[in-house]
Amino acid sequence: PVLIKLLHLLTKDESRHFVFFSKIVSAYFDHFGLDCLPLVEEVAMNYRMPLHSTMHDYRRRAIRMAREAPGYDRALPVRNLFHFLEEIGEGRPEWQPELRASIGRMKEHLRM
């Protein structure tokens, strides 16, 4: 029960982070257009949790945490990113082909 409560609190914090960063990324798209798309792909395909390499057995612990937390979905942030990019495409139809191709590359790389 304690872990579940903690994860719910973290989820609220992560939601705030997502809103904050989505506003920043939107501003970049507004200013730089699709030129920033390769940077979004790079981050999505290579992101690791901060300090992941400093914790002993990080990967094993992360897997255990995921198993112990019902409803935890580690792919959710990336799916949210895909949805975010699709929304950008709705506002700029001329970008849709490149955004769809980018989402496809990320899905392939991340095996989704």
C-alpha positions in Angstrom: 0.0 0.0 0.0 2.8 2.5 0.8 4.5 1.9 -2.6 1.2 2.3 -4.4 0.6 5.6 -2.7 4.1 6.7 -3.4 3.8 5.8 -7.1 0.5 7.7 -7.3 2.2 10.8 -5.9 5.0 10.4 -8.4 2.5 10.0 -11.2 1.0 13.4 -10.3 4.5 14.9 -10.3 5.3 13.3 -13.7 2.1 14.7 -15.1 3.2 18.2 -14.2 6.6 17.5 -15.8 4.9 16.3 -18.9 2.8 19.4 -19.2 5.8 21.6 -18.6 8.0 19.9 -21.1 5.3 19.6 -23.7 4.9 23.4 -23.6 8.7 23.8 -24.1 8.7 21.3 -27.0 5.7 23.0 -28.6 7.5 26.3 -28.4 10.5 24.7 -30.2 8.3 23.3 -32.9 6.7 26.7 -33.3 10.0 28.4 -33.6 12.2 25.8 -35.4 9.6 23.7 -37.2 10.4 20.1 -38.0 14.2 20.8 -37.7 13.8 19.9 -34.0 12.2 16.5 -34.7 15.5 14.6 -34.9 16.4 15.9 -31.4 13.0 14.6 -30.1 13.7 11.2 -31.7 17.2 11.1 -30.2 15.9 11.8 -26.7 13.0 9.3 -27.0 15.2 6.5 -28.3 18.1 7.0 -25.9 16.6 8.3 -22.7 17.7 6.8 -19.4 16.6 7.7 -15.9 18.9 10.2 -14.2 21.6 8.4 -12.2 20.6 5.0 -13.7 24.2 4.0 -14.0 25.1 4.9 -10.4 22.6 2.5 -8.7 23.7 -1.1 -8.2 21.4 -3.5 -10.1 19.3 -0.6 -11.4 17.7 -2.7 -14.2 16.8 -5.6 -11.9 15.4 -3.2 -9.4 13.3 -1.3 -12.0 11.9 -4.6 -13.3 11.0 -5.7 -9.7 9.4 -2.3 -9.0 7.3 -2.6 -12.2 6.1 -6.1 -11.2 5.2 -5.0 -7.7 3.2 -1.9 -8.9 0.0 -3.0 -10.5 -0.9 -0.7 -13.4 2.6 0.6 -13.9 3.4 1.0 -17.6 6.9 2.0 -18.5 5.9 2.6 -22.1 3.2 5.2 -21.2 5.5 8.3 -21.5 6.6 7.3 -25.0 3.0 6.7 -26.0 2.1 10.1 -24.6 4.9 11.5 -26.8 3.5 9.9 -29.9 0.0 11.3 -29.1 1.6 14.7 -28.5 3.3 14.5 -31.9 0.1 13.4 -33.6 -1.7 16.5 -32.0 1.0 18.7 -33.5 0.3 17.1 -36.9 -3.4 17.9 -36.5 -2.5 21.5 -36.3 -0.1 21.4 -39.1 -1.3 18.9 -41.7 1.8 19.5 -44.0 3.9 18.0 -41.2 1.9 14.8 -40.8 3.9 12.6 -43.1 7.2 13.5 -41.4 5.7 13.2 -37.9 4.2 9.8 -38.7 7.6 8.6 -40.1 9.3 9.8 -37.0 6.8 7.9 -34.8 7.4 4.8 -36.9 11.2 5.0 -36.4 10.8 5.5 -32.7 8.4 2.5 -32.4 10.7 0.3 -34.4 13.7 1.3 -32.4 11.9 0.9 -29.1 10.2 -2.4 -30.3 6.7 -1.1 -29.7 
